[in-house]
């Protein structure tokens, strides 16, 4: 069953086109990763889904209801965490959590305490004294203490430390196990890889890549830097090897994940002195996409 | 305390001056200009002793004493005595506010924001920042004293001699220094800048109240209030300098205390325990309207008190109105005499119009708070949950309407309760209520305009204030400035009948209400249709 369905969703601000015929579906019980650089249109898409702004063209449906005209009914069943959580400076975190839970209408008192404990939040402090990460925790506690059916999370971990990031990931997995659907916008690829079943990549208002993680895997290339006792030869005949470059004694190259094994086997014959590997950055993914499409940035 | 503790004080002082030079300049220029122009306005307005004595008569009541201070020079109410009596206290309060804000900003606020941490990591003494702030604020207040002192003297107004003028200036300066010193202590006690400013203003308000009680009743009380001590200088009347020295001495003690407390505490800590806040929201807070009310609470209460005091202060002069205003030409232009009505009956609608306009300000602010919330990305928290847009704007709208009614009521109660104390034939409260409440449709039209703009053109809400100032100038000063009649017909306030002098005009007033409702409906409809930015 499709929980979120966007059809030709377009949003123009004056002459600027923020979203350009976006089609995107989130199915029931899945975690959908929505990735893209800042300013690509992630937040605009989410604002449209929340009925905060009105689409210029196309439509967005959640639970089969219209995101704009049925906003209030939809919102009874969703939980939203913005990327930049701005709270009222003179209210405490605890007060804000209660307010948020009450405004949605549903929520669980004991889950509230459990989440506060889990995220190690001090709810007695005024929001003015909270750091960015703590303000995000307030929004996360309010979201995960609810029994929403759809979670819309807009870069929710940008201020969290690694420990809290893990707690967050646990919460997402728990929600998924309960059959909830999650739309997770992020530009941290590792997080998306860990959590998401399907991924959509947005750039300059257009969805440029979408599919399951396996599908996406062809996009991930590992960067390798090797130094060997004797110079390597024969690598250029391998498939899945790109951007090979010799630097002094060492060789740098990019390898598609599925060919990593055969490439490493080959290299090891030449006596490895040093081997460094780095995951591809989102930026490299975009570069790759555009190279593949034959266009330049 | 060794000398090392103060290393680079001068450099930090220069740095603070560099940061605050524009602010300091604006405060000083504004205070000097207002003081000197009031002094010359007094001397132009009241040309002879009789006129001044007529004013003095209106000042001879407890309400006035409570408000502006003891009435020392009333037997011989020279221009100087008038200045010291009517202006010194309020100017001193303004100087105190300036000093509290300055010290809080450069001590606790900078500490809270982490700037002091960076400065302290450099080879700078532990007390250097505080000493720099103290030096700058003392310097600012001394400069202010000298400029006001000589400024008043240079005006060459009879009875405003050099000594009196210098004392007047010094009285303002020491008030500033005293409250600066107190704030320096509070900055050590409280952990955050809000608390520091709160304590500073709290002591200021308390000083004002203790002085009011002392001046009206038991005079010993006044000596426990710095503001009470300041008015004991009796500048231009007796010229007592001892209160100045007393306040300087007290300020010095406070500064030493502040240095001591600063030297023994950790960075970012305070001596007052910061009490943990509520971990649960009260049932009251858990609704859009409860939230809207909570975030505006302090402001609304402050406005309520202000409006009530304004009403009471107008009420307290009503008793001597007849004798007071009949010789003053300027009042003829403001209030055109109408046969068959007493001066007071003609005066009240003018007062009420001014107060209705003042009451409009917090009503409009309540609507514009919604726009501010949107700018701060706060409305998304409501709209992303099961709260409709109508409910969000409706909450602010209801609060605004209640404010319009409540503030007007406070003004009426203030005016009425003060006037009954000073008048032989008290005005019935029903008359005042009628005069006041007939302004509600005009206020609602202004609220309607605000709702319309928030719903339709949120970027142009500032237009409301321009229109508001236009309304005030045209309706209040229209007669004085001899503006054409049609200009007052461009503002809702120009349509309100001045009861009891004029007849109630049901037709016009109902039209205004219809316009107001129409504006509100359009505003609501469009708020439901437009993009919300945050």
Interface residues (C-beta under 8 A of the other chain):
Chain A: X47 X50 X51 X52 X53 X54 X71 X72 X73 X75 X76 X78 X80 X82 X84 X86 X87 X88 X90 X91 X92 X94 X95 X96 X97 X98 X99 X100 X102 X103 X104 X105 X123 X124 X125 X126 X128 X129 X152
Chain B: X192 X194 X276 X277 X278 X279 X280 X281 X282 X285 X286 X287 X288 X291 X294 X295 X376 X377 X378 X380 X381 X382 X383 X384 X385 X386 X387 X388 X529 X530 X531 X532 X533 X534
